[in-house]
């Protein structure tokens, strides 16, 4: 699993497992969500984006099944 700490007003860290296509996002509030079936190319775009919060809102939130950890 790839783990990255991020500088964001919304997100604390992002994590991706390329074997299961699961992404975990930890918010600054401490809440952790798992997102299922996230394609690797979406992960790459996310981790390389200039604004993680904006990318999350536009391309991830509501697009993939999410569960609260």
VENMOMO-V498976 format. One record per residue. N is the residue number from 1. RES is the residue in one small letter. SS is DSSP state (A for helix, B for strand, O for the rest). Layout:
n = (N N)
res = (RES RES)
ss = (SS SS)
This chain:
n = (1 2 3 4 5 6 7 8 9 10 11 12 13 14 15 16 17 18 19 20 21 22 23 24 25 26 27 28 29 30 31 32 33 34 35 36 37 38 39 40 41 42 43 44 45 46 47 48 49 50 51 52 53 54 55 56 57 58 59 60 61 62 63 64 65 66 67 68 69)
res = (x x x x x x x x x x x x x x x x x x x x x x x x x x x x x x x x x x x x x x x x x x x x x x x x x x x x x x x x x x x x x x x x x x x x x)
ss = (O B B B B O O O O O B B B B B B B O O O O B B B B B B O O O O B B B B O O O O A A A A A A A A A O O O A A A A A A A A A O O O O O B B B O)
